[in-house]
Amino acid sequence: MLRPTYSPDWPDLWKRALVFDEHELWGSRENLGYSYHYQNRREPVLNAVEALARKGGTVLDVAAANGNFSLPLAEKGFRVTWNDIRPELATWVQQKYEYGEIEYVGGNVFDFVDTWRGRFDAVVATEVIEHVAHPDQFLATLAEVTAPGGVIVITTPNGKYFRNHLPKFSEYPDPSVFESVQFGPDSGDHIFLLHREELEDMGRKAGLKVERYELHTNPLTAGHVKLGYLLPVLPKSLVWSLEKWSRRLPAAVADKIFTGSMTIYRKP
């Protein structure tokens, strides 16, 4: 993946995208909690697709934004479809393209079900399901476009995290009240933060099998509850060691202290 050379003549869109990439890819130390959290979910997702999807198969990256999952998957030999509701972001992704097969399709994934039905060996949707008013319908849509035997990899904030004050999806008999505010791109636009049992239940209703559920990123790694002040002075190796140790804690404790989750579904 190429790193574009900054120019003051860039469009504002590219300049905003660069800020995120500096934190997510290129080692900015301005917000280490954000950077560490991103690394904690990006690498497992890429590894899961590589290990579980058909080699050289088709991959759909939903809400793909800056393409930081699409591009490395294309470089690994997958035939990738980048999709985002903001099609203008494709121009930034193309600046970073180096090699591999990638198609750019802007628009809402709900609008492509008939075109893409059963097409993809893997579907990646990172940090998006919490932004939609009907996460159950969203997951069912991803199941529709997944080929038999394919996998769906979802990452989303952990609803049981002790700092979460957002509602459970299952608490709302009519989530359509949130339709007017869905699809916001920022963390402040989260509608629901989903719990493990909700993700598992939605998977069953969509005809999917949960292959794996993992939690990640403790408060220190994320820089929460003012622990972010420690991150610039702590060696990264120590932060990762404590993160690894914390993942051995009992499930009841882990449910409360980890900020993020990854769920891997298999379509029969």
C-alpha positions in Angstrom: 0.0 0.0 0.0 1.5 3.3 -1.1 1.7 6.4 1.2 0.8 9.4 -0.8 3.0 12.5 -0.7 1.1 15.4 0.9 0.4 18.4 -1.2 -1.3 21.6 0.1 -3.3 21.5 -3.2 -5.1 18.3 -2.2 -8.9 18.4 -1.9 -10.2 18.7 1.7 -11.5 15.2 1.5 -8.0 13.8 1.1 -6.6 15.9 3.8 -9.3 14.6 6.3 -8.6 11.0 5.1 -4.9 11.5 5.7 -5.5 12.4 9.3 -7.2 9.1 9.9 -4.5 7.2 8.0 -1.7 8.8 10.0 -3.3 7.3 13.2 -4.4 4.0 11.7 -1.5 3.1 9.5 1.5 5.4 9.7 2.5 5.7 13.3 1.1 9.0 14.5 1.5 9.3 18.3 -1.1 12.0 18.8 -3.8 9.5 19.9 -2.2 6.2 20.8 -5.4 4.8 22.3 -7.2 5.2 19.0 -4.2 3.8 17.1 -3.7 0.8 19.3 -7.4 0.0 19.2 -7.4 0.2 15.4 -4.4 -2.2 15.2 -6.1 -4.5 17.6 -9.0 -5.1 15.3 -7.4 -4.6 11.9 -4.9 -7.4 12.0 -7.3 -10.1 13.3 -9.8 -9.3 10.6 -7.2 -9.5 7.8 -5.9 -12.8 9.3 -9.4 -14.2 9.7 -10.2 -13.6 6.0 -6.9 -15.0 4.8 -7.3 -18.1 7.0 -11.0 -18.8 6.5 -12.0 -17.6 3.0 -11.4 -19.4 -0.2 -7.9 -18.5 -1.6 -8.1 -15.9 -4.3 -11.8 -15.6 -3.7 -14.1 -12.6 -3.8 -14.3 -10.2 -0.8 -16.8 -7.4 -0.1 -15.6 -4.6 2.2 -18.7 -2.8 3.4 -18.4 0.8 4.6 -14.8 0.5 3.5 -13.9 4.2 3.9 -10.2 4.7 3.4 -9.7 1.2 2.1 -7.4 0.0 4.9 -8.9 -3.5 4.7 -9.7 -3.5 1.0 -6.2 -2.8 -0.2 -4.2 -5.3 1.9 -6.8 -8.0 1.0 -6.3 -7.2 -2.7 -2.6 -7.5 -2.1 -3.1 -10.9 -0.6 -4.6 -12.1 -3.8 -8.3 -11.7 -3.1 -10.7 -10.1 -5.6 -12.0 -7.2 -3.6 -15.0 -5.0 -3.9 -14.7 -1.7 -2.1 -18.1 -0.3 -1.1 -19.0 2.8 0.8 -22.0 5.1 1.0 -19.6 7.9 0.3 -18.3 7.1 -3.2 -16.1 10.1 -3.3 -13.7 8.4 -0.8 -12.7 6.0 -3.6 -10.4 8.7 -5.0 -8.3 8.6 -1.8 -8.1 4.8 -1.8 -6.9 4.9 -5.3 -4.0 7.2 -4.3 -2.8 4.3 -2.0 -3.3 1.5 -4.5 -0.2 -0.5 -5.3 -1.3 -3.9 -6.8 -4.1 -6.4 -6.7 -7.7 -6.7 -8.1 -10.1 -4.2 -6.6 -13.4 -2.8 -7.8 -14.9 0.5 -6.4 -18.7 0.6 -5.9 -20.2 3.5 -4.1 -23.7 3.3 -2.6 -25.7 1.6 0.1 -25.2 -2.1 0.4 -28.9 -2.6 0.9 -29.4 -1.5 -2.8 -27.1 -4.2 -4.2 -28.7 -7.4 -2.8 -30.1 -8.6 -6.1 -27.0 -7.8 -8.0 -24.6 -9.4 -5.5 -26.7 -12.3 -4.1 -24.4 -15.2 -3.2 -21.4 -13.5 -4.9 -18.8 -13.1 -2.1 -16.6 -15.7 -0.4 -16.0 -13.2 2.5 -17.7 -10.1 3.6 -16.0 -7.6 6.0 -17.9 -5.0 7.9 -15.9 -3.2 10.5 -17.4 -0.7 12.9 -20.6 -0.2 10.9 -23.3 -2.4 12.3 -23.7 -0.1 15.3 -24.5 2.8 12.9 -27.6 1.3 11.3 -31.2 1.4 12.7 -31.8 -2.2 11.8 -28.6 -4.2 12.5 -30.5 -7.5 12.2 -31.6 -6.5 8.6 -28.0 -5.4 7.9 -26.6 -8.7 8.9 -29.3 -10.6 6.9 -28.3 -8.5 3.9 -24.7 -9.5 4.3 -25.8 -13.1 4.5 -27.7 -12.7 1.2 -24.6 -11.5 -0.7 -22.3 -14.2 0.9 -21.7 -17.4 -1.1 -22.5 -20.7 0.6 -19.6 -21.7 2.7 -18.4 -18.1 2.9 -17.6 -16.0 6.0 -18.7 -12.7 7.4 -16.4 -10.8 9.7 -18.0 -8.1 11.9 -16.3 -5.8 14.3 -18.2 -3.5 16.6 -17.8 -1.9 20.0 -18.6 -4.3 22.9 -22.0 -3.5 24.3 -21.1 -4.8 27.7 -18.2 -2.5 28.2 -18.5 -0.7 31.5 -18.4 2.7 29.9 -21.2 2.0 27.5 -24.5 3.9 28.1 -26.2 3.2 24.8 -29.2 0.9 24.6 -29.3 -2.7 23.5 -30.9 -3.2 20.1 -33.2 -5.9 21.7 -34.7 -3.2 24.0 -36.4 -1.4 21.1 -39.6 -3.0 19.7 -39.5 -0.4 16.8 -35.9 0.6 15.9 -37.3 2.5 12.9 -37.3 5.6 15.1 -33.6 5.7 14.5 -33.7 5.6 10.7 -33.4 9.4 10.4 -30.0 9.4 12.2 -28.4 6.2 10.9 -25.3 5.9 8.7 -23.4 8.7 10.6 -19.7 8.0 10.1 -18.3 9.0 13.5 -18.2 7.3 16.9 -20.7 9.9 18.2 -23.2 8.5 15.7 -23.5 5.1 17.3 -27.1 4.0 17.7 -26.8 0.7 19.6 -23.8 -1.1 21.0 -24.4 -4.7 20.5 -24.0 -7.5 23.1 -22.7 -11.0 22.3 -26.0 -12.7 22.7 -27.6 -10.2 20.3 -24.9 -10.8 17.7 -25.4 -14.5 18.1 -29.2 -14.3 17.9 -29.1 -12.1 14.8 -26.7 -14.6 13.2 -29.0 -17.5 13.8 -32.0 -15.6 12.4 -30.0 -14.8 9.3 -29.1 -18.5 8.8 -25.5 -18.1 9.9 -23.3 -20.0 12.3 -21.0 -18.2 14.7 -17.5 -19.6 14.3 -15.7 -17.3 16.6 -16.4 -14.4 19.0 -13.4 -12.4 20.4 -13.1 -9.4 22.7 -10.2 -7.0 22.5 -8.7 -3.7 23.8 -8.7 -3.1 27.5 -9.0 0.5 29.0 -5.2 1.0 29.1 -4.7 0.0 25.4 -7.7 2.2 24.4 -6.4 5.1 26.6 -9.7 5.3 28.4 -10.5 6.7 32.0 -7.4 9.0 31.6 -5.0 6.1 31.0 -4.3 7.7 27.7 -1.9 10.0 29.5 0.3 6.9 30.2 0.5 5.6 26.7 3.1 8.0 25.4 5.5 7.0 28.1 4.8 3.3 28.2 6.8 1.0 25.8 4.4 -0.4 23.2 5.7 -3.9 24.1 4.5 -3.4 27.7 1.0 -2.2 26.5 0.7 -5.3 24.2 1.9 -7.6 27.0 -0.8 -6.3 29.4 -3.4 -6.5 26.6 -2.4 -10.1 26.0 -2.5 -10.9 29.7 -5.9 -9.3 30.2 -7.4 -11.6 27.5 -6.9 -14.5 29.9 -9.3 -13.0 32.5 -12.6 -14.8 33.3 -15.3 -14.1 30.7 -17.5 -12.2 33.2 -14.6 -9.7 33.8 -13.6 -9.6 30.1 -17.2 -8.7 29.1 -16.9 -5.5 31.2 -13.3 -4.4 30.4 -12.9 -4.9 26.7 -14.0 -2.1 24.4 -14.3 -4.0 21.1 -15.5 -7.3 19.6 -15.0 -9.4 16.5 -17.6 -11.9 15.4 -17.0 -14.4 12.6 -20.0 -16.0 10.9 -20.1 -18.9 8.5 -22.9 -19.3 5.9 -23.8 -23.0 5.5 
